[in-house]
Amino acid sequence: MNIQKTGLTLRDPRATPGFTLFAPLAADDVYLLDMDGKAVHQWHIPHRTGNKLELLPNGNLLSAQKADDAEPHHREEQRLIGEYDWQGRRVWQIPARAQHHDFCRLPNGNTAYLGFERFTEASKARLRGGVPGSEMPDGGVLGDTIHEVAPDGRVVWEWHAQDLEIENYPLNMVGHREEFAHCNACCPLPNGDVMLSFRKISTIMIIDRSTGKPRWEKRDDAWGMQHDCEMLPNGNILFGYGGKPTGVREITS
């Protein structure tokens, strides 16, 4: 029998002091852990947690969640983004169908999140690369979207990956064609533009908010399908990568 260790298994003295938010997938409890791995606070929320949560400056918890009627393991299912106070009372919520990977509360009080949408037939015809015949079972292809939502639930800005010059971003030859690009990070920039990390095409891109077009981009297949890009104060970009060796990398923008 393979007995797995639980709780804190290693404390590296080089680790940055602070607290860690921890939420088991498909559970309804969220924990704030100290450096010793002890829970110093706990939220119990009414929906299963999704794939992202964030502690806001006012101490509230912002969490992606699965709707009660969501179909299990379905990328186009109905999802929610909810805000909860320190006592676990819900103070705000929006529907966020097909939300995935990332969201963020913006300085203006709006909330931006990544989602999926179906490619049109015209967009599918422009998709290059990938394993032939590896689309979704019904032949569909999913593309990424960004929706910026005001506190009252209005969508005030949106962006669609299928508006890119799709031919210029071929999938890896061993990648599946059920998704184009597969964005896994949405990083707002001070000027209103947004930086995105596309896993399936090993690309980091900055989208001009006013035009919706790329203002800067860099692709490097040696990154091995990177994750979680972040703009540093010095203008460099920090991200996790899966090349050899795996780790965290910093590049200039």
Helices and strands as residue ranges (DSSP letters): E 20-22, E 29-33, E 39-44, E 49-55, E 61-66, E 79-84, E 90-95, E 99-105, E 111-118, H 121-126, E 142-149, E 155-160, G 161-163, G 166-168, E 183-188, E 194-198, E 203-207, E 214-219, G 221-223, E 227-231, E 236-241, E 247-252
